[in-house]
C-alpha cells in the first residue's frame, strides 16, 4: 500500500493524472477466438476419464492435445488452484503474469492460457464457463483470476510463524512429485503461479489491496478448456474452501473438485498445436 504523498504537488499534477491510459498489450493481433471451431469441437464429445481431488490436496492428470478438460464443482463451493505443464517438457509451463498482461485480471471464454518463456504459446483455450454471468461485482471482484499466486507455506510462515503443509503450493508439489517420480525439491521448482479457478477476487477501491470473497460457484458449475498441446494439468482444492474467510489453515469447510477429460468426436487431423514463439532468441547479441 502506497503511503500518502510527502512530496510537493507540481502545478500540473491534475493534467498529468488526466492523461488517458493506453492498453499495454493491445491483443488485436492475437489470433482471434474461433468460436465456430471450438463450438464444433465441444458439440459432440466422448467422456474419457476423470480424477477426483479431495479437499486440501491436489491431483494431476494427462490431457492429450485436442482433448477437452472440464474443472467441475461438486458437493459445495470450492476454489481450485490450477497449474499446467507441457507433458513432453515440464519446463514449458503456464505463465500467469503474461496471461494477465494479455487478457486482463480475470479470464473467461475465448482467453488463452499462455506458456512461459521461451515458448510463449497457448497451452489451453477457455471454451465454456458456467459462471460467465457473474461479470464484475460492485467491489470490483470477479472469478477465475490470474492476479493471485497460490497459497504457500512460506508466506504463511512469514505472516504467522506457523508450519502448515496443505497450502496449494505444497499440494501441487506433492502431486507433481508423485505423478512424475520427482524429488519434492525438483517438483517444487516446477510449481508456478496459478489460475485461481472459481475464486472471486479483486483489488479494493480505496487501498488497492488484493481481496477475496465467497466464491459464487455452486455444484454443477464448471470451467471447460481445449488442450492446445499435450498437457499435464495439476489442480489443488485450496484449503481456503470458497475463500470467504481464510486460507492456509484447516479452519474452513472444503469440498472436492473433479477434472473430467473428453475426446471430441470431430476429426481434428487437420488441426495441429500452436507453433513455438518465433522470436529468434539472439537477444541482440
Ligand atoms: Zn490455495
Boltz pocket constraint, residues with backbone or C-beta under 6 A from the ligand:
constraints:
  - pocket:
      binder: B
      contacts: [[A, 81], [A, 150], [A, 151], [A, 167], [A, 168], [A, 169], [A, 237], [A, 238], [A, 239], [A, 240], [A, 247]]
      max_distance: 6.0
